[in-house]
Amino acid sequence: MDDRILRPLVWGTVATLGLLFVLVLWLGRSAPDAAGHLPAPQSDPENIAEPGAKQPPPGTYATAPRSHFKGEDESNGVTFFRRAHHLMEEMTERQQEILRKRGDPPTEDEISELLHLLDPLVDLVREGAMAERRQWALLRETGPTHEMNVPVEVARAVTWTAGIVGEDGDLPEAIKRLELNLALQDSLYSDGMIGTLIASTIDAVWHKGLAELTAEQLIPETTELQNLLATKTSGDLLSDAVRSEANFIRRFDFFEHARKIGTEPLELAKNFDPSATKETMEAVFRERQRRLSSFMESAVEHISSIEAYTKWAQSQQIEENSIESQIAVSMRAILERHQISETEKAILAGGIALQNGAAFDTLPVDPSTRKPFTRAESDAGFRLTSSLTKREKPISYTFALPAPAARD
């Protein structure tokens, strides 16, 4: 069986979820659904807790005394992020629907009840953000954990509360809550490509939350807000993500993973080399790991931009339908997500600057074209639009109040 046999298993997910899911699918783990959504977290104490940590019963984080969590590492902010997520287990189906902004619009009583439930969650995330370090460790020697949705779910909850307090007029507190998403993102960058992709999903969550506020009201251009929108995913972080993934592949324990999922190691080896035997399978694994990790390491210096990466990929003469070709698609997906994220931040920063009286020619330019954003104005407000598309539509946000030029 050659690499082409594996293509149907990975092609539908690799573009959006990165190399980790290619490995996951090779080894028989769960995949995203057809819409590209990550699988829901599963109850697996071995993968939810820190190694060696005591795992409390679900739903007890809000009320249990600190002594109950004696075995947890509180120097790692992720401990508090996990506690925050456990609070969400107390939500009803209707509350989950409200959080995802589905179904009928919530009543004032429903909003108040959900906000009361989630305020302790925000406090836990704040405590995690102030911890000495924040490291999720989604990647482990025997494969990924089942926690990949957890940071996004917590970010969605924090961002929802930010929108509510912002709508109630407390914009400084709303911005502080949105800023907590940066700590959640920071905890993911050591988890390679999949961590970076999840961090970019959190970007999309809080960008949308801020955009909903700007569409309804004037947002003062405070220093805190400027700092929030100036935060960028640097090229160094993207390079580190690919390097981390290469190191993960190099040390991945195929034999241990085969044992955990009830598969013979020889079966896995034959996916890489049909002639593999029990005597040669270890060498087959080592050679596949070496080739894949070397390929990724060679990309590290060229992942600073889509243009640079495309030029490098074209120079590699990658075999069509090979696993390397699908890894290349995954790395490009990271760059595309990064470009979308930076474009959204630039539009939000520009629109808020216009709301506060800035001249249009002083705004940040569209990162995808290095040209000004397109603007459309009306009596109700104005819209800034990029030429870059997301889900086949131009990235575009609406801002309350007419732009200064339209009021003159």
Buried (B, 14 or more C-beta within 10 A) or exposed (E): EEBEEBBEBBBBBBBBBBBBBBBBBBBBBEBBEEEEEBBEBEEEEEBBBBEEBEBBEEEBBBEBEEEBBEEBBBEBBBBBBBBBBBBBEBBEEBBBBBBEEEEEEBEEEBBEBBBEBBEBBBBBBBBBBEBEEBBBBBBBEBBBBBBBBBBBBBBBBBBBBBBBBBBEEBBEBBBBBBBBBBBBBBBBBBBBBBBBBBBBBBBBBBBBBBBBBBBBBBBEBBEBBEEBBEBEBEBEBBBBBBBBBBBBBBEBBBEEBBEEEEBEBBEBBBBBBEEBEEEBBBEBBEEBBEBBBEBBBEBBEBBBBBEBBBEBBEEBEBEEBBBBBBBBBBBBBBBBBBBBBBBBBBBBBBBBBBBBEBEBEEBBEBBBEEEBBEBEBEEEBBBBBBEBEBEEEEBBBBBBBBBBEBEE
